[in-house]
Amino acid sequence: MTLYSDFGTRRTRQIVGDVLAFVLISAWVLLGITVYELVENLAVFGGQMEEAGAGFAETMTEVGNTLGGIPLIGGGIRAPFDEASSAGGALEAAGQSQQIAVNQLATGLGIGIAALPIIMILVLWLVPRIRFARKAGQAKAAVKFGTGIDLLALRALATQEISTLSKIDPDAMAAWRRGDVIVMRALAQLELKSSGVRLPFADGNLEHP
């Protein structure tokens, strides 16, 4: 796979673009993690609520059990403590629910903040890079397997802008049809350059470097 152009200027732009993309992606990931941690810290209150509720419920249960053992009056004394223990259990459950809600909110915000910018970066950066790698790989493969300049010139006629082709020859297609070697070489050079590939020519065929 060809990741970078053979031409210095374009290769430099690609390297700078890759570094910038990685920096931006890392920055958005870091921001997402930071937001997650900040929101997740709010779950501390839920943890304290859960702990307090559990402790209160346990204490009331123990007191109720102790007083409930008193003959004759134990049953009546125990009832309020059982109710208080239930209230403590409800407080414990509320603390657990609050922690779950905070965790879901923190996860959603963290992913949401980081995901959209990262997707946009991948679309604007990774897709063109993959397209370049495929095109450059195909161009090098065409040369490697002995493809002549005529096919590369034909690809140029099919893919390059008309204004660009006109600079080589006002009627580049006609020149290709009559086998104009000079025009065909120029077209092939144009196609290779647009693919980021630099290869020499000799006797109408591509030389392998």
Backbone hydrogen bonds, N-H to C=O, Kabsch-Sander energy under -0.5 kcal/mol:
donor,donor_aa,acceptor,acceptor_aa,energy
2,T,133,A,-0.6
3,L,1,M,-0.7
6,D,196,G,-2.6
11,R,7,F,-2.9
12,T,8,G,-2.6
13,R,9,T,-2.1
14,Q,10,R,-2.3
15,I,11,R,-2.5
16,V,12,T,-2.7
17,G,13,R,-2.6
18,D,14,Q,-2.6
19,V,15,I,-2.6
20,L,16,V,-2.7
21,A,17,G,-2.5
22,F,18,D,-2.5
23,V,19,V,-2.4
24,L,20,L,-2.7
25,I,21,A,-2.7
26,S,22,F,-2.5
27,A,23,V,-2.4
28,W,24,L,-2.4
29,V,25,I,-2.4
30,L,26,S,-2.6
31,L,27,A,-2.4
32,G,28,W,-2.5
33,I,29,V,-2.4
34,T,30,L,-2.5
35,V,31,L,-2.7
36,Y,32,G,-2.3
37,E,33,I,-2.5
38,L,34,T,-2.4
39,V,35,V,-2.4
40,E,36,Y,-2.7
41,N,37,E,-1.4
42,L,39,V,-1.6
43,A,40,E,-1.8
44,V,41,N,-1.7
45,F,42,L,-1.1
46,G,42,L,-0.7
47,G,43,A,-2.3
48,Q,44,V,-2.5
49,M,45,F,-2.4
50,E,46,G,-2.6
51,E,47,G,-2.6
52,A,48,Q,-2.8
53,G,49,M,-2.7
54,A,50,E,-2.6
55,G,51,E,-2.6
56,F,52,A,-2.7
57,A,53,G,-2.5
58,E,54,A,-2.3
59,T,55,G,-2.5
60,M,56,F,-2.7
61,T,57,A,-2.0
62,E,58,E,-2.4
63,V,59,T,-2.6
64,G,60,M,-2.6
65,N,61,T,-2.5
66,T,62,E,-2.4
67,L,63,V,-2.9
68,G,64,G,-2.3
69,G,65,N,-0.6
69,G,66,T,-0.9
70,I,67,L,-1.7
73,I,71,P,-2.5
74,G,70,I,-1.8
77,I,73,I,-2.0
78,R,74,G,-2.1
79,A,75,G,-1.1
81,F,77,I,-0.6
81,F,78,R,-0.5
82,D,78,R,-2.0
83,E,79,A,-2.1
84,A,80,P,-2.2
85,S,81,F,-2.3
86,S,82,D,-2.0
87,A,83,E,-2.0
88,G,84,A,-2.1
89,G,85,S,-2.0
90,A,86,S,-2.2
91,L,87,A,-2.1
92,E,88,G,-2.2
93,A,89,G,-2.4
94,A,90,A,-2.3
95,G,91,L,-2.0
96,Q,92,E,-1.9
97,S,93,A,-2.5
98,Q,94,A,-2.3
99,Q,95,G,-1.9
100,I,96,Q,-2.1
101,A,97,S,-2.5
102,V,98,Q,-2.3
103,N,99,Q,-2.4
104,Q,100,I,-2.3
105,L,101,A,-2.4
106,A,102,V,-2.9
107,T,103,N,-2.4
108,G,104,Q,-2.5
109,L,105,L,-2.7
110,G,106,A,-2.5
111,I,107,T,-2.5
112,G,108,G,-2.7
113,I,109,L,-2.7
114,A,110,G,-1.4
115,A,111,I,-3.3
116,L,112,G,-1.1
118,I,114,A,-1.7
119,I,115,A,-2.7
120,M,116,L,-2.2
121,I,117,P,-2.4
122,L,118,I,-2.5
123,V,119,I,-2.3
124,L,120,M,-2.5
125,W,121,I,-2.4
126,L,121,I,-0.6
126,L,122,L,-0.8
127,V,122,L,-1.6
129,R,125,W,-1.6
130,I,126,L,-2.7
131,R,127,V,-2.4
132,F,128,P,-2.6
133,A,129,R,-2.5
134,R,130,I,-2.3
135,K,131,R,-2.4
136,A,132,F,-3.2
137,G,133,A,-2.2
138,Q,134,R,-2.4
139,A,135,K,-2.2
140,K,136,A,-2.4
141,A,137,G,-2.3
142,A,138,Q,-2.4
143,V,139,A,-1.7
144,K,140,K,-2.8
145,F,141,A,-2.1
146,G,143,V,-1.8
147,T,142,A,-2.7
149,I,204,G,-1.0
151,L,148,G,-0.6
152,L,148,G,-1.2
153,A,149,I,-2.6
154,L,150,D,-2.0
155,R,151,L,-2.3
156,A,152,L,-2.0
157,L,153,A,-2.1
158,A,154,L,-1.5
159,T,155,R,-1.8
160,Q,156,A,-2.7
165,L,161,E,-2.2
166,S,162,I,-2.4
167,K,163,S,-0.8
168,I,164,T,-0.6
168,I,165,L,-1.0
169,D,165,L,-2.1
172,A,169,D,-0.9
175,A,171,D,-1.9
176,W,172,A,-2.3
177,R,173,M,-2.3
178,R,174,A,-2.0
179,G,176,W,-1.0
180,D,175,A,-2.8
181,V,179,G,-0.8
184,M,180,D,-2.9
185,R,181,V,-2.7
186,A,182,I,-2.1
187,L,183,V,-2.7
188,A,184,M,-2.7
189,Q,185,R,-2.8
190,L,186,A,-2.1
191,E,187,L,-2.5
192,L,188,A,-2.6
193,K,189,Q,-2.7
194,S,190,L,-2.4
195,S,191,E,-1.1
196,G,193,K,-1.4
197,V,192,L,-3.1
199,L,197,V,-0.6
202,A,205,N,-2.8
205,N,202,A,-2.0
207,E,200,P,-2.0
